[in-house]
Amino acid sequence: MTDNAIARSHGQRGFTRRSFIKGAAALTAAGALTSCSANTGGLTPATAEATKAGQEKIYSGACRSQCVQGCYLNVHVRDGQIVRTTAGHFPENPEYDRICPKGLAQPGRVYSANRLKYPMRRVGERGTGEFERISWDEAIKEITDKWKESIDKYGPESIAFFLGSGNTALLSGGTADGSVMQRLQKVLGVCSVLPDRDIAFQDRMAKMFGPASAFNDPTEWCNAKNIVIWGTNPAVSVKQAVHFYFDAKEAGAKLTTIDIQYNTNAAKSDWFVPVHPATDGVLALGALREIFDQGWQDTEFIRNSTDAPFLIKDDGKFLRMSDLGVAPTTAKNAMGKEVTVDPEVVWDESTQTAVAYSDAVKPALENVPDEVRGFKVRPVYSLIVNRIYEWTPERASEITGVPVEDIKRIARMYGQEGPVSTGMNQGLNHYFNAIYSYECIFALILLTGNIGKSGAGLISGGGMFGISNAAGCINQPSSKGEKPQGAGRDINWTALYDMVHNQSFKGEPFPLKCFYASCTNIASNQTEQNETIKMLKEFDFVVVEEMTMSDTALYADILLPACHWFECEDLRVRAYNVPYLVYNEKAAEPLYESKQDFEIYKMLAEAMDYGDFFDFTGDDYISLWLDSPVAKRAGVTLESLKETKVARHHEDKAIAFEGGVFADMTKRARFYQETIVPDYDIGQEIDESKEHLMLYWEPAREANLDAPIREKYPFTVLGEHMRTRNHTQWWDVDYMKEFEKQPIARFNPDDAADLGIKEGDTVRLYNDRGSVTLIAVINAGQQPKTINCPRSFLTREHIDGDLATISFNDYNQVCRNQCYFDQAVAVEKL
């Protein structure tokens, strides 16, 4: 059955677009707002006439998609139907009471004409959308028969699961730590395909600051004197938290936006600094040169809270106490793992001796002897200074397009006008050189001491740090006392196609036959779509679990209909910028034959003869997940959540790394890596000279204006978030399309004139990988040689092609990071 046929067969609830549009009247006002509103007074109160059919009840719910969603919602139900949503209330922190147009439009997702109604089997070629209806019993049997056959022939690693971030709940989601799906993987022993998205930001934070939340609480931002929104677009992508920026501005903070284009954030800022794509690291280096020239660096913070005083030997390794004859000891790190402790050595200015860094009274940054106990040494600080002095504001200006005086003004802000809070998120992640941009900006923050104190730090969001018993959930023995066999190997997305095509990995046989996708739409949301589709066609057997007929669903052999978030009980456990767990009540029965993901996972486990490992209820699993020291200290239990609906992650700190104490074993921030450990291994070669000092920069691959490819493809394409969608979720809510009707391409006016393009023209963007046809829009806020295409449309919504076809699928040498914006194209007017 095609998706059109699915749409025609919808209607058993009698809930149509016409009957819903009045309930969404407030969306027109809300959609025009920059931030989410806590005031739902624009929604007309229910009248006596309207409620004659039945009393309205309110259930607790939440937005559960990833990418910093997570608002607490009231789900209003009348006569068994969800009629509207309003902002829920956090008693301890009402400033988090928010709802955005997507939250208001949730009923439209529930009653979408494009909901999958029942399990289906492919009857045509993959990708044609031709399916026939089957029963749940048939679907589960066909899937598990195929899986058992594959395991018997090739082993459990012949099956790969892809768990996306489309649902961040514990029972039904994939990416929540300790989720039921993660347990299913470990029990079955199957492989996990890693999405490899937005990794560079987290990678550099963990390596430089240590494994902990690096963000100040949003309620703390108002204590900043300056706030810099750097390479992120909170007015669109973090709507539920953007008001904290503007609250801080009203409290007296100066707001600066550094971005490629003039956007809503820039319009509301005191200062806008346009920068060339993927050159932000150079901007930070140029500012650092000015800071060091003027002596504005925070020497005491550098001395006492970073590894800058640590001594390095000629072989690139730290001088350690074992080199001086002191035997190493052992201790547990922040993750609870036992590690060897062999302290790094510094030169103590006060005693003029080499000592363990923790014993030094005044660790020296300069004037360190060239030789200590027969070892030639130099402090990390000398490497930092040498690197900074390779960059002048003038050189940085040539690369970034930022005037020299503006670079010096940024330097003065960070060096003299603190405390400075730096708002960052995933925007810079989308380039091949992402880790280098982040590490240079983090260095700017560290070297000026703008972290670890009130009003100074990173602004983004926090997670559920430490509150869960995730490991206990995944490793819990079966009801018969048997241990899970353990999950198969992780597979990086960039290696997947070659593995499927060649049935090998790194020269060794690796039969990969079956693919299962849950909570994701990989055909639209991963890079290089044409390669993704080839891969989906080459698998022997593909299962997709979905709510709607997404681009990925078209390539399934078996389609399983998942219910909506409001149609089941669950616990929303993962959300940035909303530091709360939210208990999701079941507000309505699942439509048609759809089932909760949790129920599907249990059915699959039972049919695979692993039912003893899933002999628990949803309540049982949530209770086990909350069986942690942090949750116990906070008094958070399933019973308390059912009563209060929400619970704060109580041990999150308002100020990350307060007092300059970091999460590294040394309690210091790191600039130097003595051993290079990439976060993925596909046999790639690594130039370690780039990686030791985390203060390096190189250009992006295609977004770089001087890249050779720009002669053939002179434009770089950005794909910004949409106000009305989260990736491709909400694609099926028709009335949201009244706000963002169709895929567009925004051009700089001068570029458009050179190309002979006018507003409304049809244009084709293309390169050697793919093409997409869009409607042109002229935008004076767009930088020359850049094109901005709001992304999240399905292939069928484009005139031709797809925006996802023009990107490349390759990673930085040490960081598994999808490069969504690092793409060059030519333009053809049609």
Helices and strands as residue ranges (DSSP letters): H 3-9, H 17-20, H 26-31, E 57-62, E 72-78, E 81-87, G 94-96, H 101-104, H 106-110, E 120-122, E 131-133, H 136-154, G 156-158, E 159-163, H 180-188, E 191-194, H 200-209, G 218-223, E 226-230, H 234-237, H 242-250, E 254-259, H 264-267, E 271-274, H 280-294, H 299-305, E 311-313, G 321-324, E 329-332, E 338-341, E 345-348, E 353-356, G 357-359, E 371-372, E 375-379, H 380-388, H 393-400, H 404-416, E 420-423, G 427-430, H 434-447, E 457-459, H 470-475, E 490-492, H 493-502, E 504-505, E 508-509, E 514-518, H 522-525, H 529-538, E 541-546, G 553-555, E 558-561, G 565-567, E 570-572, E 580-584, H 597-607, G 611-614, H 618-625, H 629-634, H 638-644, E 646-648, G 658-660, G 688-690, G 708-711, E 715-718, G 734-738, E 744-747, H 749-755, E 762-766, E 771-778, E 786-788, G 795-797, E 800-801, G 803-805, E 824-829
